[in-house]
């Protein structure tokens, strides 16, 4: 039986990938953070907005994801190798995105978005060095009219994703 050229190439590529993985072990523990960073304290962000629950929503999601996705353990601020802190500088909701009205229906529908802007930094507490920071980081979440909570959840997740990506970019 004769093999096609594409299946031989596929087999060769698979062997090369397997050998490369064996020769160059690589892990994601700690993300792109320095190897001395094993524990983290995520502090509540200062909230300069009128959105009173936003601080807790960001803290809860960020704490969970920093630990789970970066492989770090939670610690108190005084014992942590790194600290994540920030400030919520803007929360703007009910920004119109789209509006549609069908003359054959009584109801109209509208899409809205909200924006959250923060200043955030990750600091290595042993050296005092800022590992990553971003001022004016703005994220958005779209939502259906009267469903602001949905948009806020989307925006908070995007914020957390950006912070995680920033931490991982520190190769």
mmCIF file of the C-alpha atoms, coordinates in Angstrom:
data_MODEL
# 
_entry.id   MODEL 
# 
loop_
_atom_site.group_PDB 
_atom_site.id 
_atom_site.type_symbol 
_atom_site.label_atom_id 
_atom_site.label_alt_id 
_atom_site.label_comp_id 
_atom_site.label_asym_id 
_atom_site.label_entity_id 
_atom_site.label_seq_id 
_atom_site.pdbx_PDB_ins_code 
_atom_site.Cartn_x 
_atom_site.Cartn_y 
_atom_site.Cartn_z 
_atom_site.occupancy 
_atom_site.B_iso_or_equiv 
_atom_site.pdbx_formal_charge 
_atom_site.auth_seq_id 
_atom_site.auth_comp_id 
_atom_site.auth_asym_id 
_atom_site.auth_atom_id 
_atom_site.pdbx_PDB_model_num 
ATOM 1   C CA . UNK A 1 1   ? 0.000   0.000  0.000  1.00 0.00 ? 1   UNK A CA 1 
ATOM 2   C CA . UNK A 1 2   ? 1.334   3.392  -0.942 1.00 0.00 ? 2   UNK A CA 1 
ATOM 3   C CA . UNK A 1 3   ? 1.028   6.470  1.307  1.00 0.00 ? 3   UNK A CA 1 
ATOM 4   C CA . UNK A 1 4   ? 0.087   9.799  -0.092 1.00 0.00 ? 4   UNK A CA 1 
ATOM 5   C CA . UNK A 1 5   ? 2.562   12.649 0.149  1.00 0.00 ? 5   UNK A CA 1 
ATOM 6   C CA . UNK A 1 6   ? 0.329   14.648 2.467  1.00 0.00 ? 6   UNK A CA 1 
ATOM 7   C CA . UNK A 1 7   ? 0.009   11.871 5.069  1.00 0.00 ? 7   UNK A CA 1 
ATOM 8   C CA . UNK A 1 8   ? 3.800   11.385 5.091  1.00 0.00 ? 8   UNK A CA 1 
ATOM 9   C CA . UNK A 1 9   ? 4.275   15.124 5.593  1.00 0.00 ? 9   UNK A CA 1 
ATOM 10  C CA . UNK A 1 10  ? 1.694   15.098 8.386  1.00 0.00 ? 10  UNK A CA 1 
ATOM 11  C CA . UNK A 1 11  ? 3.499   12.241 10.117 1.00 0.00 ? 11  UNK A CA 1 
ATOM 12  C CA . UNK A 1 12  ? 6.871   14.006 9.803  1.00 0.00 ? 12  UNK A CA 1 
ATOM 13  C CA . UNK A 1 13  ? 5.445   17.235 11.222 1.00 0.00 ? 13  UNK A CA 1 
ATOM 14  C CA . UNK A 1 14  ? 3.867   15.324 14.132 1.00 0.00 ? 14  UNK A CA 1 
ATOM 15  C CA . UNK A 1 15  ? 7.208   13.664 14.956 1.00 0.00 ? 15  UNK A CA 1 
ATOM 16  C CA . UNK A 1 16  ? 9.048   17.010 14.826 1.00 0.00 ? 16  UNK A CA 1 
ATOM 17  C CA . UNK A 1 17  ? 6.488   18.653 17.103 1.00 0.00 ? 17  UNK A CA 1 
ATOM 18  C CA . UNK A 1 18  ? 6.674   15.766 19.585 1.00 0.00 ? 18  UNK A CA 1 
ATOM 19  C CA . UNK A 1 19  ? 10.480  15.835 19.638 1.00 0.00 ? 19  UNK A CA 1 
ATOM 20  C CA . UNK A 1 20  ? 10.525  19.611 20.038 1.00 0.00 ? 20  UNK A CA 1 
ATOM 21  C CA . UNK A 1 21  ? 8.131   19.420 22.972 1.00 0.00 ? 21  UNK A CA 1 
ATOM 22  C CA . UNK A 1 22  ? 10.317  16.769 24.623 1.00 0.00 ? 22  UNK A CA 1 
ATOM 23  C CA . UNK A 1 23  ? 13.531  18.745 24.096 1.00 0.00 ? 23  UNK A CA 1 
ATOM 24  C CA . UNK A 1 24  ? 12.185  22.123 25.146 1.00 0.00 ? 24  UNK A CA 1 
ATOM 25  C CA . UNK A 1 25  ? 9.885   21.732 28.136 1.00 0.00 ? 25  UNK A CA 1 
ATOM 26  C CA . UNK A 1 26  ? 7.725   24.754 28.579 1.00 0.00 ? 26  UNK A CA 1 
ATOM 27  C CA . UNK A 1 27  ? 5.085   25.624 31.116 1.00 0.00 ? 27  UNK A CA 1 
ATOM 28  C CA . UNK A 1 28  ? 2.684   28.440 31.771 1.00 0.00 ? 28  UNK A CA 1 
ATOM 29  C CA . UNK A 1 29  ? 2.926   28.586 35.566 1.00 0.00 ? 29  UNK A CA 1 
ATOM 30  C CA . UNK A 1 30  ? 3.389   32.190 36.511 1.00 0.00 ? 30  UNK A CA 1 
ATOM 31  C CA . UNK A 1 31  ? 2.669   33.372 32.981 1.00 0.00 ? 31  UNK A CA 1 
ATOM 32  C CA . UNK A 1 32  ? 5.349   35.738 31.748 1.00 0.00 ? 32  UNK A CA 1 
ATOM 33  C CA . UNK A 1 33  ? 6.096   36.972 35.233 1.00 0.00 ? 33  UNK A CA 1 
ATOM 34  C CA . UNK A 1 34  ? 9.555   36.530 36.777 1.00 0.00 ? 34  UNK A CA 1 
ATOM 35  C CA . UNK A 1 35  ? 10.193  33.095 38.292 1.00 0.00 ? 35  UNK A CA 1 
ATOM 36  C CA . UNK A 1 36  ? 10.283  34.508 41.841 1.00 0.00 ? 36  UNK A CA 1 
ATOM 37  C CA . UNK A 1 37  ? 6.599   35.503 41.600 1.00 0.00 ? 37  UNK A CA 1 
ATOM 38  C CA . UNK A 1 38  ? 4.626   32.644 43.154 1.00 0.00 ? 38  UNK A CA 1 
ATOM 39  C CA . UNK A 1 39  ? 2.016   34.532 45.200 1.00 0.00 ? 39  UNK A CA 1 
ATOM 40  C CA . UNK A 1 40  ? -0.153  37.538 44.470 1.00 0.00 ? 40  UNK A CA 1 
ATOM 41  C CA . UNK A 1 41  ? -2.413  39.952 46.299 1.00 0.00 ? 41  UNK A CA 1 
ATOM 42  C CA . UNK A 1 42  ? -5.155  41.571 44.242 1.00 0.00 ? 42  UNK A CA 1 
ATOM 43  C CA . UNK A 1 43  ? -6.218  44.744 46.010 1.00 0.00 ? 43  UNK A CA 1 
ATOM 44  C CA . UNK A 1 44  ? -9.615  46.405 45.622 1.00 0.00 ? 44  UNK A CA 1 
ATOM 45  C CA . UNK A 1 45  ? -9.314  49.125 43.000 1.00 0.00 ? 45  UNK A CA 1 
ATOM 46  C CA . UNK A 1 46  ? -10.000 52.669 44.181 1.00 0.00 ? 46  UNK A CA 1 
ATOM 47  C CA . UNK A 1 47  ? -13.364 53.605 42.717 1.00 0.00 ? 47  UNK A CA 1 
ATOM 48  C CA . UNK A 1 48  ? -13.764 57.175 41.499 1.00 0.00 ? 48  UNK A CA 1 
ATOM 49  C CA . UNK A 1 49  ? -17.138 56.427 39.883 1.00 0.00 ? 49  UNK A CA 1 
ATOM 50  C CA . UNK A 1 50  ? -20.712 56.223 41.127 1.00 0.00 ? 50  UNK A CA 1 
ATOM 51  C CA . UNK A 1 51  ? -20.975 52.519 40.169 1.00 0.00 ? 51  UNK A CA 1 
ATOM 52  C CA . UNK A 1 52  ? -20.808 51.170 43.709 1.00 0.00 ? 52  UNK A CA 1 
ATOM 53  C CA . UNK A 1 53  ? -20.726 47.435 42.901 1.00 0.00 ? 53  UNK A CA 1 
ATOM 54  C CA . UNK A 1 54  ? -18.087 47.721 40.179 1.00 0.00 ? 54  UNK A CA 1 
ATOM 55  C CA . UNK A 1 55  ? -15.147 47.599 42.611 1.00 0.00 ? 55  UNK A CA 1 
ATOM 56  C CA . UNK A 1 56  ? -16.262 44.242 44.041 1.00 0.00 ? 56  UNK A CA 1 
ATOM 57  C CA . UNK A 1 57  ? -17.065 42.806 40.609 1.00 0.00 ? 57  UNK A CA 1 
ATOM 58  C CA . UNK A 1 58  ? -13.572 43.614 39.324 1.00 0.00 ? 58  UNK A CA 1 
ATOM 59  C CA . UNK A 1 59  ? -11.906 42.348 42.517 1.00 0.00 ? 59  UNK A CA 1 
ATOM 60  C CA . UNK A 1 60  ? -13.763 39.022 42.448 1.00 0.00 ? 60  UNK A CA 1 
ATOM 61  C CA . UNK A 1 61  ? -13.134 38.279 38.768 1.00 0.00 ? 61  UNK A CA 1 
ATOM 62  C CA . UNK A 1 62  ? -9.540  39.527 38.767 1.00 0.00 ? 62  UNK A CA 1 
ATOM 63  C CA . UNK A 1 63  ? -8.605  37.547 41.897 1.00 0.00 ? 63  UNK A CA 1 
ATOM 64  C CA . UNK A 1 64  ? -10.034 34.345 40.460 1.00 0.00 ? 64  UNK A CA 1 
ATOM 65  C CA . UNK A 1 65  ? -8.479  34.717 37.013 1.00 0.00 ? 65  UNK A CA 1 
ATOM 66  C CA . UNK A 1 66  ? -5.044  35.915 38.152 1.00 0.00 ? 66  UNK A CA 1 
ATOM 67  C CA . UNK A 1 67  ? -4.728  32.846 40.340 1.00 0.00 ? 67  UNK A CA 1 
ATOM 68  C CA . UNK A 1 68  ? -6.227  30.366 37.885 1.00 0.00 ? 68  UNK A CA 1 
ATOM 69  C CA . UNK A 1 69  ? -4.795  31.619 34.604 1.00 0.00 ? 69  UNK A CA 1 
ATOM 70  C CA . UNK A 1 70  ? -1.374  32.729 35.838 1.00 0.00 ? 70  UNK A CA 1 
ATOM 71  C CA . UNK A 1 71  ? -0.887  29.843 38.275 1.00 0.00 ? 71  UNK A CA 1 
ATOM 72  C CA . UNK A 1 72  ? -0.288  32.087 41.288 1.00 0.00 ? 72  UNK A CA 1 
ATOM 73  C CA . UNK A 1 73  ? -1.425  31.513 44.867 1.00 0.00 ? 73  UNK A CA 1 
ATOM 74  C CA . UNK A 1 74  ? -3.360  34.125 46.809 1.00 0.00 ? 74  UNK A CA 1 
ATOM 75  C CA . UNK A 1 75  ? -1.570  35.881 49.653 1.00 0.00 ? 75  UNK A CA 1 
ATOM 76  C CA . UNK A 1 76  ? -2.083  38.902 51.843 1.00 0.00 ? 76  UNK A CA 1 
ATOM 77  C CA . UNK A 1 77  ? -0.541  42.139 50.646 1.00 0.00 ? 77  UNK A CA 1 
ATOM 78  C CA . UNK A 1 78  ? 2.235   41.892 53.236 1.00 0.00 ? 78  UNK A CA 1 
ATOM 79  C CA . UNK A 1 79  ? 3.233   38.354 52.205 1.00 0.00 ? 79  UNK A CA 1 
ATOM 80  C CA . UNK A 1 80  ? 2.637   38.414 48.443 1.00 0.00 ? 80  UNK A CA 1 
ATOM 81  C CA . UNK A 1 81  ? 5.473   38.369 45.911 1.00 0.00 ? 81  UNK A CA 1 
ATOM 82  C CA . UNK A 1 82  ? 3.434   40.633 43.632 1.00 0.00 ? 82  UNK A CA 1 
ATOM 83  C CA . UNK A 1 83  ? 0.504   42.952 44.045 1.00 0.00 ? 83  UNK A CA 1 
ATOM 84  C CA . UNK A 1 84  ? -2.148  44.008 41.526 1.00 0.00 ? 84  UNK A CA 1 
ATOM 85  C CA . UNK A 1 85  ? -3.685  47.395 42.231 1.00 0.00 ? 85  UNK A CA 1 
ATOM 86  C CA . UNK A 1 86  ? -5.557  50.008 40.337 1.00 0.00 ? 86  UNK A CA 1 
ATOM 87  C CA . UNK A 1 87  ? -8.064  52.785 40.139 1.00 0.00 ? 87  UNK A CA 1 
ATOM 88  C CA . UNK A 1 88  ? -11.428 52.855 38.346 1.00 0.00 ? 88  UNK A CA 1 
ATOM 89  C CA . UNK A 1 89  ? -11.473 56.297 36.777 1.00 0.00 ? 89  UNK A CA 1 
ATOM 90  C CA . UNK A 1 90  ? -14.563 56.162 34.564 1.00 0.00 ? 90  UNK A CA 1 
ATOM 91  C CA . UNK A 1 91  ? -17.785 54.239 34.174 1.00 0.00 ? 91  UNK A CA 1 
ATOM 92  C CA . UNK A 1 92  ? -20.101 55.362 31.434 1.00 0.00 ? 92  UNK A CA 1 
ATOM 93  C CA . UNK A 1 93  ? -23.220 53.399 30.557 1.00 0.00 ? 93  UNK A CA 1 
ATOM 94  C CA . UNK A 1 94  ? -26.123 53.772 28.180 1.00 0.00 ? 94  UNK A CA 1 
ATOM 95  C CA . UNK A 1 95  ? -24.054 54.829 25.168 1.00 0.00 ? 95  UNK A CA 1 
ATOM 96  C CA . UNK A 1 96  ? -26.228 54.269 22.061 1.00 0.00 ? 96  UNK A CA 1 
ATOM 97  C CA . UNK A 1 97  ? -24.823 51.796 19.533 1.00 0.00 ? 97  UNK A CA 1 
ATOM 98  C CA . UNK A 1 98  ? -27.743 50.836 17.323 1.00 0.00 ? 98  UNK A CA 1 
ATOM 99  C CA . UNK A 1 99  ? -31.436 51.471 17.126 1.00 0.00 ? 99  UNK A CA 1 
ATOM 100 C CA . UNK A 1 100 ? -34.047 49.699 15.073 1.00 0.00 ? 100 UNK A CA 1 
ATOM 101 C CA . UNK A 1 101 ? -37.744 50.223 14.759 1.00 0.00 ? 101 UNK A CA 1 
ATOM 102 C CA . UNK A 1 102 ? -40.011 48.039 12.729 1.00 0.00 ? 102 UNK A CA 1 
ATOM 103 C CA . UNK A 1 103 ? -43.175 49.914 11.740 1.00 0.00 ? 103 UNK A CA 1 
ATOM 104 C CA . UNK A 1 104 ? -45.103 46.619 11.848 1.00 0.00 ? 104 UNK A CA 1 
ATOM 105 C CA . UNK A 1 105 ? -44.266 46.063 15.533 1.00 0.00 ? 105 UNK A CA 1 
ATOM 106 C CA . UNK A 1 106 ? -45.119 48.050 18.621 1.00 0.00 ? 106 UNK A CA 1 
ATOM 107 C CA . UNK A 1 107 ? -41.691 47.474 20.199 1.00 0.00 ? 107 UNK A CA 1 
ATOM 108 C CA . UNK A 1 108 ? -38.433 48.990 19.153 1.00 0.00 ? 108 UNK A CA 1 
ATOM 109 C CA . UNK A 1 109 ? -35.029 47.689 20.082 1.00 0.00 ? 109 UNK A CA 1 
ATOM 110 C CA . UNK A 1 110 ? -31.779 49.383 20.850 1.00 0.00 ? 110 UNK A CA 1 
ATOM 111 C CA . UNK A 1 111 ? -28.228 48.272 21.533 1.00 0.00 ? 111 UNK A CA 1 
ATOM 112 C CA . UNK A 1 112 ? -26.196 50.100 24.124 1.00 0.00 ? 112 UNK A CA 1 
ATOM 113 C CA . UNK A 1 113 ? -22.660 49.903 25.377 1.00 0.00 ? 113 UNK A CA 1 
ATOM 114 C CA . UNK A 1 114 ? -20.804 50.893 28.462 1.00 0.00 ? 114 UNK A CA 1 
ATOM 115 C CA . UNK A 1 115 ? -17.179 51.806 29.007 1.00 0.00 ? 115 UNK A CA 1 
ATOM 116 C CA . UNK A 1 116 ? -14.955 51.229 32.006 1.00 0.00 ? 116 UNK A CA 1 
ATOM 117 C CA . UNK A 1 117 ? -11.602 52.992 32.271 1.00 0.00 ? 117 UNK A CA 1 
ATOM 118 C CA . UNK A 1 118 ? -8.954  52.002 34.803 1.00 0.00 ? 118 UNK A CA 1 
ATOM 119 C CA . UNK A 1 119 ? -5.339  52.598 35.708 1.00 0.00 ? 119 UNK A CA 1 
ATOM 120 C CA . UNK A 1 120 ? -3.750  49.287 36.740 1.00 0.00 ? 120 UNK A CA 1 
ATOM 121 C CA . UNK A 1 121 ? -0.317  47.988 37.679 1.00 0.00 ? 121 UNK A CA 1 
ATOM 122 C CA . UNK A 1 122 ? 1.378   44.788 38.777 1.00 0.00 ? 122 UNK A CA 1 
ATOM 123 C CA . UNK A 1 123 ? 4.317   45.355 41.128 1.00 0.00 ? 123 UNK A CA 1 
ATOM 124 C CA . UNK A 1 124 ? 7.044   42.929 42.226 1.00 0.00 ? 124 UNK A CA 1 
ATOM 125 C CA . UNK A 1 125 ? 7.091   43.529 45.968 1.00 0.00 ? 125 UNK A CA 1 
ATOM 126 C CA . UNK A 1 126 ? 10.584  42.081 46.495 1.00 0.00 ? 126 UNK A CA 1 
ATOM 127 C CA . UNK A 1 127 ? 12.217  44.573 44.123 1.00 0.00 ? 127 UNK A CA 1 
ATOM 128 C CA . UNK A 1 128 ? 9.611   47.328 44.042 1.00 0.00 ? 128 UNK A CA 1 
ATOM 129 C CA . UNK A 1 129 ? 9.751   47.170 40.245 1.00 0.00 ? 129 UNK A CA 1 
ATOM 130 C CA . UNK A 1 130 ? 6.583   47.673 38.223 1.00 0.00 ? 130 UNK A CA 1 
ATOM 131 C CA . UNK A 1 131 ? 6.170   44.543 36.104 1.00 0.00 ? 131 UNK A CA 1 
ATOM 132 C CA . UNK A 1 132 ? 3.302   45.884 34.020 1.00 0.00 ? 132 UNK A CA 1 
ATOM 133 C CA . UNK A 1 133 ? 1.124   48.970 34.081 1.00 0.00 ? 133 UNK A CA 1 
ATOM 134 C CA . UNK A 1 134 ? -1.504  50.572 31.939 1.00 0.00 ? 134 UNK A CA 1 
ATOM 135 C CA . UNK A 1 135 ? -3.048  53.985 32.458 1.00 0.00 ? 135 UNK A CA 1 
ATOM 136 C CA . UNK A 1 136 ? -6.362  54.773 30.839 1.00 0.00 ? 136 UNK A CA 1 
ATOM 137 C CA . UNK A 1 137 ? -7.137  51.155 29.942 1.00 0.00 ? 137 UNK A CA 1 
ATOM 138 C CA . UNK A 1 138 ? -10.650 51.329 28.474 1.00 0.00 ? 138 UNK A CA 1 
ATOM 139 C CA . UNK A 1 139 ? -12.886 48.339 27.860 1.00 0.00 ? 139 UNK A CA 1 
ATOM 140 C CA . UNK A 1 140 ? -16.416 48.150 26.490 1.00 0.00 ? 140 UNK A CA 1 
ATOM 141 C CA . UNK A 1 141 ? -19.390 45.862 26.815 1.00 0.00 ? 141 UNK A CA 1 
ATOM 142 C CA . UNK A 1 142 ? -22.425 45.927 24.528 1.00 0.00 ? 142 UNK A CA 1 
ATOM 143 C CA . UNK A 1 143 ? -25.864 45.038 25.778 1.00 0.00 ? 143 UNK A CA 1 
ATOM 144 C CA . UNK A 1 144 ? -29.513 45.089 24.848 1.00 0.00 ? 144 UNK A CA 1 
ATOM 145 C CA . UNK A 1 145 ? -31.585 47.963 26.125 1.00 0.00 ? 145 UNK A CA 1 
ATOM 146 C CA . UNK A 1 146 ? -32.341 47.593 29.862 1.00 0.00 ? 146 UNK A CA 1 
ATOM 147 C CA . UNK A 1 147 ? -29.644 44.892 30.281 1.00 0.00 ? 147 UNK A CA 1 
ATOM 148 C CA . UNK A 1 148 ? -26.759 46.989 31.589 1.00 0.00 ? 148 UNK A CA 1 
ATOM 149 C CA . UNK A 1 149 ? -25.629 44.163 33.886 1.00 0.00 ? 149 UNK A CA 1 
ATOM 150 C CA . UNK A 1 150 ? -24.830 42.018 30.818 1.00 0.00 ? 150 UNK A CA 1 
ATOM 151 C CA . UNK A 1 151 ? -22.668 44.758 29.344 1.00 0.00 ? 151 UNK A CA 1 
ATOM 152 C CA . UNK A 1 152 ? -20.889 45.301 32.653 1.00 0.00 ? 152 UNK A CA 1 
ATOM 153 C CA . UNK A 1 153 ? -20.044 41.603 32.933 1.00 0.00 ? 153 UNK A CA 1 
ATOM 154 C CA . UNK A 1 154 ? -18.618 41.608 29.397 1.00 0.00 ? 154 UNK A CA 1 
ATOM 155 C CA . UNK A 1 155 ? -16.547 44.730 30.079 1.00 0.00 ? 155 UNK A CA 1 
ATOM 156 C CA . UNK A 1 156 ? -15.200 43.374 33.392 1.00 0.00 ? 156 UNK A CA 1 
ATOM 157 C CA . UNK A 1 157 ? -14.162 40.137 31.656 1.00 0.00 ? 157 UNK A CA 1 
ATOM 158 C CA . UNK A 1 158 ? -12.394 42.118 28.913 1.00 0.00 ? 158 UNK A CA 1 
ATOM 159 C CA . UNK A 1 159 ? -10.614 44.148 31.597 1.00 0.00 ? 159 UNK A CA 1 
ATOM 160 C CA . UNK A 1 160 ? -9.435  40.989 33.348 1.00 0.00 ? 160 UNK A CA 1 
ATOM 161 C CA . UNK A 1 161 ? -8.333  39.480 30.020 1.00 0.00 ? 161 UNK A CA 1 
ATOM 162 C CA . UNK A 1 162 ? -6.264  42.607 29.283 1.00 0.00 ? 162 UNK A CA 1 
ATOM 163 C CA . UNK A 1 163 ? -4.576  42.492 32.691 1.00 0.00 ? 163 UNK A CA 1 
ATOM 164 C CA . UNK A 1 164 ? -3.772  38.784 32.278 1.00 0.00 ? 164 UNK A CA 1 
ATOM 165 C CA . UNK A 1 165 ? -2.410  39.414 28.771 1.00 0.00 ? 165 UNK A CA 1 
ATOM 166 C CA . UNK A 1 166 ? -0.282  42.264 30.144 1.00 0.00 ? 166 UNK A CA 1 
ATOM 167 C CA . UNK A 1 167 ? 1.166   40.008 32.833 1.00 0.00 ? 167 UNK A CA 1 
ATOM 168 C CA . UNK A 1 168 ? 1.868   37.265 30.294 1.00 0.00 ? 168 UNK A CA 1 
ATOM 169 C CA . UNK A 1 169 ? 3.577   39.689 27.926 1.00 0.00 ? 169 UNK A CA 1 
ATOM 170 C CA . UNK A 1 170 ? 6.460   40.160 30.364 1.00 0.00 ? 170 UNK A CA 1 
ATOM 171 C CA . UNK A 1 171 ? 8.827   37.648 28.813 1.00 0.00 ? 171 UNK A CA 1 
# 
